[in-house]
Amino acid sequence: MALGGTRINPSRFDRRQIPFYIILIPLAIFMILPIIFIFSHSLKPLDELFAFPPTFFPQKPTFENFRNLFTTTTKNGIPISRYIFNSVVVTVAVMFFNILISTMAAFALSKMKFKMKNIIFEINTIALMFVSTTVTIPRYLLISELQIVNTYFAHILPLISMPVGVFLIKQFLDQVPDSLIEAAKVDGASSFYIYRKIVLPLIRPAIATVAILSFQIVWNNIETSSLYVNDETLRTFAFYMSTLTSNIGNNVAGQGMAAAATLIMFLPNLIMFIVLQSNVMNTMAYSGIK
């Protein structure tokens, strides 16, 4: 794009971009420092964890914190692999249902015509205002009434509703021309065929965004294990790590293991975001266009 003969966004480096680099590079470094600290903190030996003045990078990096962490977990009656298995099962199930429900609901709200469509979308938008704490008691009563306490469903059911996913995908779908959907209907395509063959391929960036958000919610969730599950063999890895770090974090020797546990919980979120971050940026851009 050009304005008055000057390219606003040149394809190659241009000295007019220098002011942007001067501002953005220090800002990017500042924002990445907490991530670097999580990695470096987990590799510090015990004496460096309590050194004063504190150091940002480890002087003598070690994996002793991770060895101590997994040695401690093997001493319990339930192996750590069981907690990881539970987390994987719950995370995959919730992500699948979140994507399925969000995409179907967004498709209906964006491209179908029916009564109270706008009201339903407004209700979904209002739901974005509520944090999970405000619905803890109703959720518990519902799960208890359904008699799914101490089951995998107690982990899955409270998390499959994702208003932000419906909102993002619906806004993304609004940019898809209605003429494309109408042409498919004229050719005799059913609504499910249009959803499966036309809509889903077009909204892959939005689906990737919902997958990331869903993963973060489920992988780091300890509420379901705390409130709805009493059977230790059904609790998740996040809950186990939170109880482990709270117990060992109160003593000096446990600080290293707590740092290692923090990195283990954080790493999957980071990997998913790095792999799918371009899709997130596209979704946010399209969702803001009206």
CYANA upper distance limits for C-alpha pairs under 8 A (distance plus 0.5 A):
  1 MET  CA      7 ARG  CA      6.33
  1 MET  CA      8 ILE  CA      6.50
  1 MET  CA      9 ASN  CA      7.16
  2 ALA  CA      6 THR  CA      5.73
  2 ALA  CA      7 ARG  CA      4.83
  2 ALA  CA      8 ILE  CA      6.32
  3 LEU  CA      7 ARG  CA      6.98
  3 LEU  CA      8 ILE  CA      7.49
 10 PRO  CA     14 ASP  CA      7.35
 13 PHE  CA     17 GLN  CA      7.62
 14 ASP  CA     18 ILE  CA      8.05
 17 GLN  CA     21 TYR  CA      7.05
 18 ILE  CA     22 ILE  CA      6.66
 19 PRO  CA     23 ILE  CA      6.93
 20 PHE  CA     24 LEU  CA      6.41
 21 TYR  CA     25 ILE  CA      6.00
 22 ILE  CA     26 PRO  CA      7.52
 23 ILE  CA     27 LEU  CA      7.02
 24 LEU  CA     28 ALA  CA      6.48
 25 ILE  CA     29 ILE  CA      6.71
 26 PRO  CA     30 PHE  CA      6.60
 27 LEU  CA     31 MET  CA      6.74
 28 ALA  CA     32 ILE  CA      6.71
 29 ILE  CA     33 LEU  CA      6.78
 32 ILE  CA     36 ILE  CA      6.94
 33 LEU  CA     37 PHE  CA      6.57
 34 PRO  CA     38 ILE  CA      6.81
 35 ILE  CA     39 PHE  CA      7.21
 36 ILE  CA     40 SER  CA      6.68
 37 PHE  CA     41 HIS  CA      6.16
 37 PHE  CA     56 PHE  CA      7.13
 37 PHE  CA     57 PHE  CA      8.02
 38 ILE  CA     42 SER  CA      6.85
 38 ILE  CA    259 ALA  CA      7.99
 38 ILE  CA    262 THR  CA      8.00
 38 ILE  CA    263 LEU  CA      6.67
 39 PHE  CA     43 LEU  CA      7.25
 39 PHE  CA    263 LEU  CA      7.01
 40 SER  CA     44 LYS  CA      7.09
 40 SER  CA     56 PHE  CA      7.66
 40 SER  CA     57 PHE  CA      6.03
 40 SER  CA     58 PRO  CA      6.55
 40 SER  CA     61 PRO  CA      8.46
 41 HIS  CA     49 LEU  CA      7.91
 41 HIS  CA     56 PHE  CA      8.16
 41 HIS  CA     57 PHE  CA      7.92
 41 HIS  CA     58 PRO  CA      7.70
 41 HIS  CA    259 ALA  CA      6.83
 42 SER  CA     65 ASN  CA      7.41
 42 SER  CA    256 GLY  CA      7.08
 42 SER  CA    257 MET  CA      8.38
 42 SER  CA    259 ALA  CA      5.20
 42 SER  CA    260 ALA  CA      5.26
 42 SER  CA    262 THR  CA      8.46
 42 SER  CA    263 LEU  CA      7.28
 43 LEU  CA     58 PRO  CA      7.10
 43 LEU  CA     61 PRO  CA      5.51
 43 LEU  CA     62 THR  CA      5.63
 43 LEU  CA     63 PHE  CA      6.46
 43 LEU  CA     64 GLU  CA      8.36
 43 LEU  CA     65 ASN  CA      7.58
 43 LEU  CA    260 ALA  CA      8.19
 44 LYS  CA     48 GLU  CA      6.33
 44 LYS  CA     49 LEU  CA      6.59
 44 LYS  CA     58 PRO  CA      5.62
 44 LYS  CA     59 GLN  CA      8.09
 44 LYS  CA     60 LYS  CA      7.37
 44 LYS  CA     61 PRO  CA      5.96
 44 LYS  CA     62 THR  CA      6.77
 44 LYS  CA     65 ASN  CA      8.50
 44 LYS  CA    256 GLY  CA      7.91
 45 PRO  CA     49 LEU  CA      6.96
 45 PRO  CA     58 PRO  CA      8.32
 45 PRO  CA     60 LYS  CA      7.54
 45 PRO  CA     61 PRO  CA      7.31
 45 PRO  CA     62 THR  CA      6.75
 45 PRO  CA     64 GLU  CA      7.81
 45 PRO  CA     65 ASN  CA      7.95
 45 PRO  CA    256 GLY  CA      7.68
 46 LEU  CA     50 PHE  CA      7.37
 46 LEU  CA    253 ALA  CA      7.79
 46 LEU  CA    255 GLN  CA      8.21
 46 LEU  CA    256 GLY  CA      6.79
 47 ASP  CA     51 ALA  CA      6.63
 48 GLU  CA     54 PRO  CA      7.96
 48 GLU  CA     55 THR  CA      7.92
 48 GLU  CA     58 PRO  CA      7.61
 48 GLU  CA     59 GLN  CA      8.29
 49 LEU  CA     54 PRO  CA      7.99
 49 LEU  CA    255 GLN  CA      8.20
 49 LEU  CA    256 GLY  CA      7.91
 50 PHE  CA     54 PRO  CA      7.66
 51 ALA  CA     55 THR  CA      7.84
 63 PHE  CA     67 ARG  CA      6.98
 64 GLU  CA     68 ASN  CA      6.55
 65 ASN  CA     69 LEU  CA      6.62
 65 ASN  CA    256 GLY  CA      5.56
 65 ASN  CA    257 MET  CA      5.49
 65 ASN  CA    259 ALA  CA      8.17
 65 ASN  CA    260 ALA  CA      6.45
 66 PHE  CA     70 PHE  CA      6.79
 66 PHE  CA    257 MET  CA      6.96
 66 PHE  CA    260 ALA  CA      6.16
 66 PHE  CA    261 ALA  CA      8.36
 67 ARG  CA     71 THR  CA      6.51
 68 ASN  CA     72 THR  CA      6.58
 68 ASN  CA    257 MET  CA      7.01
 69 LEU  CA     73 THR  CA      6.94
 69 LEU  CA    257 MET  CA      5.64
 69 LEU  CA    260 ALA  CA      7.81
 69 LEU  CA    261 ALA  CA      7.98
 70 PHE  CA     74 THR  CA      6.80
 71 THR  CA     75 LYS  CA      7.31
 72 THR  CA     76 ASN  CA      7.89
 73 THR  CA     79 PRO  CA      7.32
 73 THR  CA     80 ILE  CA      6.70
 74 THR  CA     78 ILE  CA      8.31
 74 THR  CA     79 PRO  CA      6.41
 74 THR  CA     80 ILE  CA      7.55
 78 ILE  CA     82 ARG  CA      7.42
 78 ILE  CA    232 GLU  CA      8.49
 78 ILE  CA    233 THR  CA      7.53
 79 PRO  CA     83 TYR  CA      7.93
 80 ILE  CA     84 ILE  CA      6.90
 80 ILE  CA    237 PHE  CA      8.16
 81 SER  CA     85 PHE  CA      6.50
 82 ARG  CA     86 ASN  CA      6.75
 82 ARG  CA    233 THR  CA      7.36
 83 TYR  CA     87 SER  CA      6.75
 83 TYR  CA    233 THR  CA      7.76
 83 TYR  CA    234 LEU  CA      7.89
 83 TYR  CA    235 ARG  CA      6.73
 83 TYR  CA    236 THR  CA      5.39
 83 TYR  CA    237 PHE  CA      5.02
 83 TYR  CA    240 TYR  CA      7.66
 84 ILE  CA     88 VAL  CA      6.67
 84 ILE  CA    236 THR  CA      7.18
 84 ILE  CA    237 PHE  CA      5.67
 85 PHE  CA     89 VAL  CA      6.69
 86 ASN  CA     90 VAL  CA      6.63
 86 ASN  CA    234 LEU  CA      6.85
 86 ASN  CA    235 ARG  CA      7.16
 86 ASN  CA    236 THR  CA      5.88
 86 ASN  CA    237 PHE  CA      7.70
 87 SER  CA     91 THR  CA      6.32
 87 SER  CA    219 TRP  CA      7.23
 87 SER  CA    235 ARG  CA      8.45
 87 SER  CA    236 THR  CA      5.40
 87 SER  CA    237 PHE  CA      6.22
 87 SER  CA    238 ALA  CA      8.15
 88 VAL  CA     92 VAL  CA      6.50
 89 VAL  CA     93 ALA  CA      6.65
 90 VAL  CA     94 VAL  CA      6.53
 90 VAL  CA    152 TYR  CA      7.52
 90 VAL  CA    155 HIS  CA      7.06
 90 VAL  CA    156 ILE  CA      6.63
 90 VAL  CA    218 VAL  CA      8.01
 91 THR  CA     95 MET  CA      6.51
 91 THR  CA    215 PHE  CA      6.91
 91 THR  CA    218 VAL  CA      6.14
 91 THR  CA    219 TRP  CA      6.80
 92 VAL  CA     96 PHE  CA      6.61
 93 ALA  CA     97 PHE  CA      6.78
 93 ALA  CA    156 ILE  CA      7.45
 94 VAL  CA     98 ASN  CA      6.34
 94 VAL  CA    156 ILE  CA      6.19
 94 VAL  CA    159 LEU  CA      7.08
 94 VAL  CA    160 ILE  CA      6.04
 94 VAL  CA    214 SER  CA      7.84
 94 VAL  CA    218 VAL  CA      7.84
 95 MET  CA     99 ILE  CA      6.59
 95 MET  CA    160 ILE  CA      8.21
 95 MET  CA    211 ALA  CA      6.54
 95 MET  CA    214 SER  CA      6.19
 95 MET  CA    215 PHE  CA      7.01
 96 PHE  CA    100 LEU  CA      6.62
 97 PHE  CA    101 ILE  CA      6.36
 97 PHE  CA    160 ILE  CA      6.43
 98 ASN  CA    102 SER  CA      6.28
 98 ASN  CA    160 ILE  CA      5.62
 98 ASN  CA    161 SER  CA      7.13
 98 ASN  CA    162 MET  CA      6.96
 98 ASN  CA    165 GLY  CA      8.14
 98 ASN  CA    210 VAL  CA      8.23
 98 ASN  CA    211 ALA  CA      8.44
 98 ASN  CA    214 SER  CA      7.57
 99 ILE  CA    103 THR  CA      6.36
 99 ILE  CA    165 GLY  CA      8.28
 99 ILE  CA    207 ILE  CA      7.07
 99 ILE  CA    210 VAL  CA      7.20
 99 ILE  CA    211 ALA  CA      7.40
100 LEU  CA    104 MET  CA      6.65
101 ILE  CA    105 ALA  CA      6.43
101 ILE  CA    161 SER  CA      8.42
102 SER  CA    106 ALA  CA      6.39
102 SER  CA    162 MET  CA      7.64
102 SER  CA    163 PRO  CA      8.33
102 SER  CA    165 GLY  CA      6.14
102 SER  CA    166 VAL  CA      5.10
102 SER  CA    169 ILE  CA      7.69
103 THR  CA    107 PHE  CA      6.50
103 THR  CA    166 VAL  CA      7.32
103 THR  CA    169 ILE  CA      7.06
103 THR  CA    170 LYS  CA      8.45
103 THR  CA    200 LEU  CA      8.30
103 THR  CA    207 ILE  CA      8.23
104 MET  CA    108 ALA  CA      6.79
104 MET  CA    195 TYR  CA      8.13
105 ALA  CA    109 LEU  CA      6.63
105 ALA  CA    166 VAL  CA      7.02
106 ALA  CA    110 SER  CA      6.38
106 ALA  CA    166 VAL  CA      5.84
106 ALA  CA    167 PHE  CA      7.75
106 ALA  CA    169 ILE  CA      6.34
106 ALA  CA    170 LYS  CA      4.90
106 ALA  CA    173 LEU  CA      7.93
107 PHE  CA    111 LYS  CA      6.24
107 PHE  CA    112 MET  CA      7.73
107 PHE  CA    170 LYS  CA      7.19
107 PHE  CA    173 LEU  CA      7.60
107 PHE  CA    195 TYR  CA      7.78
107 PHE  CA    199 VAL  CA      8.21
108 ALA  CA    112 MET  CA      5.44
108 ALA  CA    113 LYS  CA      8.28
109 LEU  CA    113 LYS  CA      8.31
109 LEU  CA    117 LYS  CA      6.67
109 LEU  CA    118 ASN  CA      8.28
109 LEU  CA    121 PHE  CA      7.52
109 LEU  CA    170 LYS  CA      7.36
110 SER  CA    170 LYS  CA      6.28
110 SER  CA    171 GLN  CA      8.37
110 SER  CA    173 LEU  CA      6.91
110 SER  CA    174 ASP  CA      6.45
111 LYS  CA    174 ASP  CA      8.32
111 LYS  CA    178 ASP  CA      7.52
111 LYS  CA    181 ILE  CA      8.28
113 LYS  CA    117 LYS  CA      7.82
116 MET  CA    120 ILE  CA      6.65
117 LYS  CA    121 PHE  CA      6.88
118 ASN  CA    122 GLU  CA      6.66
119 ILE  CA    123 ILE  CA      6.70
120 ILE  CA    124 ASN  CA      6.81
121 PHE  CA    125 THR  CA      6.69
122 GLU  CA    126 ILE  CA      6.62
123 ILE  CA    127 ALA  CA      6.73
124 ASN  CA    128 LEU  CA      7.39
124 ASN  CA    163 PRO  CA      6.13
124 ASN  CA    166 VAL  CA      8.26
124 ASN  CA    167 PHE  CA      7.99
125 THR  CA    129 MET  CA      8.15
125 THR  CA    163 PRO  CA      7.48
125 THR  CA    164 VAL  CA      8.36
125 THR  CA    167 PHE  CA      7.50
126 ILE  CA    130 PHE  CA      8.17
127 ALA  CA    163 PRO  CA      6.92
128 LEU  CA    163 PRO  CA      6.61
128 LEU  CA    164 VAL  CA      6.91
130 PHE  CA    134 THR  CA      7.08
131 VAL  CA    135 VAL  CA      8.07
132 SER  CA    136 THR  CA      6.85
135 VAL  CA    139 ARG  CA      6.50
136 THR  CA    140 TYR  CA      6.67
137 ILE  CA    141 LEU  CA      6.71
138 PRO  CA    142 LEU  CA      6.62
139 ARG  CA    143 ILE  CA      6.63
139 ARG  CA    158 PRO  CA      7.35
140 TYR  CA    144 SER  CA      6.47
140 TYR  CA    227 LEU  CA      8.04
140 TYR  CA    228 TYR  CA      7.59
141 LEU  CA    145 GLU  CA      6.49
142 LEU  CA    146 LEU  CA      6.65
143 ILE  CA    147 GLN  CA      6.70
143 ILE  CA    148 ILE  CA      6.36
143 ILE  CA    149 VAL  CA      6.92
143 ILE  CA    154 ALA  CA      7.15
143 ILE  CA    228 TYR  CA      8.22
144 SER  CA    148 ILE  CA      7.01
144 SER  CA    149 VAL  CA      6.65
148 ILE  CA    152 TYR  CA      8.49
148 ILE  CA    153 PHE  CA      6.68
148 ILE  CA    154 ALA  CA      6.23
149 VAL  CA    153 PHE  CA      8.40
149 VAL  CA    154 ALA  CA      6.22
149 VAL  CA    228 TYR  CA      5.93
149 VAL  CA    229 VAL  CA      6.53
150 ASN  CA    154 ALA  CA      7.16
150 ASN  CA    228 TYR  CA      6.86
150 ASN  CA    229 VAL  CA      4.94
150 ASN  CA    230 ASN  CA      6.58
150 ASN  CA    231 ASP  CA      6.54
150 ASN  CA    234 LEU  CA      7.62
151 THR  CA    155 HIS  CA      7.92
151 THR  CA    229 VAL  CA      7.63
151 THR  CA    234 LEU  CA      7.60
152 TYR  CA    156 ILE  CA      6.91
152 TYR  CA    234 LEU  CA      7.60
153 PHE  CA    157 LEU  CA      6.11
154 ALA  CA    158 PRO  CA      7.49
154 ALA  CA    224 THR  CA      7.27
154 ALA  CA    228 TYR  CA      6.55
154 ALA  CA    229 VAL  CA      7.72
155 HIS  CA    159 LEU  CA      7.79
155 HIS  CA    224 THR  CA      5.87
155 HIS  CA    225 SER  CA      7.66
155 HIS  CA    228 TYR  CA      8.12
156 ILE  CA    160 ILE  CA      6.84
157 LEU  CA    161 SER  CA      8.38
158 PRO  CA    224 THR  CA      8.41
159 LEU  CA    218 VAL  CA      7.86
162 MET  CA    166 VAL  CA      7.28
162 MET  CA    214 SER  CA      8.45
163 PRO  CA    167 PHE  CA      6.70
164 VAL  CA    168 LEU  CA      6.62
165 GLY  CA    169 ILE  CA      6.62
165 GLY  CA    210 VAL  CA      5.98
166 VAL  CA    170 LYS  CA      6.36
167 PHE  CA    171 GLN  CA      6.67
168 LEU  CA    172 PHE  CA      6.64
168 LEU  CA    206 ALA  CA      7.43
168 LEU  CA    283 THR  CA      7.74
168 LEU  CA    284 MET  CA      8.18
168 LEU  CA    287 SER  CA      6.41
169 ILE  CA    173 LEU  CA      6.48
169 ILE  CA    203 ILE  CA      7.89
169 ILE  CA    206 ALA  CA      6.15
169 ILE  CA    207 ILE  CA      7.90
169 ILE  CA    287 SER  CA      8.20
170 LYS  CA    174 ASP  CA      6.73
171 GLN  CA    175 GLN  CA      7.78
171 GLN  CA    286 TYR  CA      7.67
171 GLN  CA    287 SER  CA      5.24
171 GLN  CA    288 GLY  CA      8.07
172 PHE  CA    176 VAL  CA      8.08
172 PHE  CA    203 ILE  CA      7.66
172 PHE  CA    206 ALA  CA      7.40
172 PHE  CA    283 THR  CA      7.08
172 PHE  CA    286 TYR  CA      6.03
172 PHE  CA    287 SER  CA      5.59
173 LEU  CA    203 ILE  CA      7.55
175 GLN  CA    286 TYR  CA      7.83
176 VAL  CA    180 LEU  CA      8.15
177 PRO  CA    181 ILE  CA      7.88
178 ASP  CA    182 GLU  CA      6.72
179 SER  CA    183 ALA  CA      6.44
180 LEU  CA    184 ALA  CA      6.98
181 ILE  CA    185 LYS  CA      6.88
181 ILE  CA    194 ILE  CA      7.65
182 GLU  CA    186 VAL  CA      6.71
183 ALA  CA    187 ASP  CA      6.89
184 ALA  CA    188 GLY  CA      7.10
184 ALA  CA    189 ALA  CA      5.99
184 ALA  CA    194 ILE  CA      7.45
185 LYS  CA    189 ALA  CA      5.50
185 LYS  CA    190 SER  CA      7.26
185 LYS  CA    191 SER  CA      8.39
189 ALA  CA    193 TYR  CA      6.50
189 ALA  CA    194 ILE  CA      6.87
190 SER  CA    194 ILE  CA      6.72
191 SER  CA    195 TYR  CA      6.59
192 PHE  CA    196 ARG  CA      6.53
193 TYR  CA    197 LYS  CA      6.25
193 TYR  CA    198 ILE  CA      8.13
194 ILE  CA    198 ILE  CA      5.61
194 ILE  CA    199 VAL  CA      6.75
195 TYR  CA    199 VAL  CA      5.28
195 TYR  CA    200 LEU  CA      6.65
196 ARG  CA    200 LEU  CA      6.13
196 ARG  CA    201 PRO  CA      8.38
197 LYS  CA    201 PRO  CA      7.30
198 ILE  CA    202 LEU  CA      7.01
199 VAL  CA    203 ILE  CA      6.83
200 LEU  CA    204 ARG  CA      6.90
203 ILE  CA    207 ILE  CA      6.74
204 ARG  CA    208 ALA  CA      6.62
204 ARG  CA    279 ASN  CA      8.33
205 PRO  CA    209 THR  CA      6.81
205 PRO  CA    279 ASN  CA      4.83
205 PRO  CA    280 VAL  CA      7.07
205 PRO  CA    282 ASN  CA      7.04
205 PRO  CA    283 THR  CA      6.43
206 ALA  CA    210 VAL  CA      6.76
206 ALA  CA    279 ASN  CA      7.35
206 ALA  CA    280 VAL  CA      7.58
206 ALA  CA    282 ASN  CA      8.35
206 ALA  CA    283 THR  CA      5.71
207 ILE  CA    211 ALA  CA      6.59
208 ALA  CA    212 ILE  CA      6.80
208 ALA  CA    276 LEU  CA      7.02
208 ALA  CA    279 ASN  CA      6.76
208 ALA  CA    280 VAL  CA      7.57
209 THR  CA    213 LEU  CA      6.80
209 THR  CA    276 LEU  CA      7.98
209 THR  CA    279 ASN  CA      6.88
209 THR  CA    280 VAL  CA      5.49
209 THR  CA    283 THR  CA      7.49
210 VAL  CA    214 SER  CA      6.36
211 ALA  CA    215 PHE  CA      6.46
212 ILE  CA    216 GLN  CA      6.73
212 ILE  CA    269 ASN  CA      8.33
212 ILE  CA    272 MET  CA      7.08
212 ILE  CA    273 PHE  CA      7.20
212 ILE  CA    276 LEU  CA      8.30
213 LEU  CA    217 ILE  CA      6.78
214 SER  CA    218 VAL  CA      6.71
215 PHE  CA    219 TRP  CA      6.18
215 PHE  CA    269 ASN  CA      8.06
216 GLN  CA    220 ASN  CA      6.53
216 GLN  CA    269 ASN  CA      6.79
217 ILE  CA    221 ASN  CA      6.50
219 TRP  CA    238 ALA  CA      7.16
220 ASN  CA    238 ALA  CA      6.11
220 ASN  CA    265 MET  CA      7.84
221 ASN  CA    238 ALA  CA      6.89
221 ASN  CA    239 PHE  CA      7.86
222 ILE  CA    226 SER  CA      6.69
222 ILE  CA    236 THR  CA      7.94
222 ILE  CA    238 ALA  CA      6.44
222 ILE  CA    239 PHE  CA      5.28
222 ILE  CA    242 SER  CA      8.36
223 GLU  CA    227 LEU  CA      6.50
224 THR  CA    228 TYR  CA      5.83
224 THR  CA    229 VAL  CA      7.20
225 SER  CA    229 VAL  CA      5.48
225 SER  CA    230 ASN  CA      7.92
225 SER  CA    234 LEU  CA      8.37
225 SER  CA    235 ARG  CA      5.74
225 SER  CA    236 THR  CA      7.07
225 SER  CA    239 PHE  CA      6.91
226 SER  CA    230 ASN  CA      8.08
226 SER  CA    239 PHE  CA      8.02
229 VAL  CA    234 LEU  CA      7.50
229 VAL  CA    235 ARG  CA      7.23
230 ASN  CA    234 LEU  CA      8.49
230 ASN  CA    235 ARG  CA      8.43
231 ASP  CA    235 ARG  CA      7.40
235 ARG  CA    239 PHE  CA      7.21
235 ARG  CA    240 TYR  CA      7.83
236 THR  CA    240 TYR  CA      6.88
237 PHE  CA    241 MET  CA      6.59
238 ALA  CA    242 SER  CA      6.63
238 ALA  CA    265 MET  CA      7.66
239 PHE  CA    243 THR  CA      6.75
240 TYR  CA    244 LEU  CA      6.46
241 MET  CA    245 THR  CA      6.45
241 MET  CA    261 ALA  CA      6.99
242 SER  CA    246 SER  CA      6.56
243 THR  CA    247 ASN  CA      6.64
244 LEU  CA    248 ILE  CA      6.55
244 LEU  CA    249 GLY  CA      8.37
244 LEU  CA    258 ALA  CA      8.41
245 THR  CA    249 GLY  CA      5.54
245 THR  CA    254 GLY  CA      8.04
245 THR  CA    257 MET  CA      7.86
245 THR  CA    258 ALA  CA      5.50
245 THR  CA    261 ALA  CA      7.77
246 SER  CA    250 ASN  CA      7.11
248 ILE  CA    253 ALA  CA      8.02
248 ILE  CA    254 GLY  CA      4.93
248 ILE  CA    255 GLN  CA      7.60
248 ILE  CA    257 MET  CA      8.06
248 ILE  CA    258 ALA  CA      7.64
249 GLY  CA    253 ALA  CA      8.46
249 GLY  CA    254 GLY  CA      5.37
249 GLY  CA    255 GLN  CA      5.72
249 GLY  CA    257 MET  CA      8.32
249 GLY  CA    258 ALA  CA      6.42
250 ASN  CA    254 GLY  CA      7.46
250 ASN  CA    255 GLN  CA      8.26
251 ASN  CA    255 GLN  CA      7.48
253 ALA  CA    257 MET  CA      8.36
254 GLY  CA    258 ALA  CA      6.62
255 GLN  CA    259 ALA  CA      6.75
256 GLY  CA    260 ALA  CA      6.85
257 MET  CA    261 ALA  CA      6.60
258 ALA  CA    262 THR  CA      6.71
259 ALA  CA    263 LEU  CA      7.03
260 ALA  CA    264 ILE  CA      6.87
261 ALA  CA    265 MET  CA      6.81
262 THR  CA    266 PHE  CA      6.65
263 LEU  CA    267 LEU  CA      6.35
264 ILE  CA    268 PRO  CA      8.04
265 MET  CA    269 ASN  CA      8.26
266 PHE  CA    270 LEU  CA      6.98
267 LEU  CA    271 ILE  CA      6.71
268 PRO  CA    272 MET  CA      6.70
269 ASN  CA    273 PHE  CA      6.74
270 LEU  CA    274 ILE  CA      6.65
271 ILE  CA    275 VAL  CA      6.71
272 MET  CA    276 LEU  CA      6.63
272 MET  CA    277 GLN  CA      8.49
273 PHE  CA    277 GLN  CA      5.61
276 LEU  CA    280 VAL  CA      7.14
277 GLN  CA    281 MET  CA      6.88
278 SER  CA    282 ASN  CA      6.85
279 ASN  CA    283 THR  CA      6.65
280 VAL  CA    284 MET  CA      6.69
281 MET  CA    285 ALA  CA      6.68
282 ASN  CA    286 TYR  CA      6.69
283 THR  CA    287 SER  CA      6.35
284 MET  CA    288 GLY  CA      6.79
285 ALA  CA    289 ILE  CA      7.25
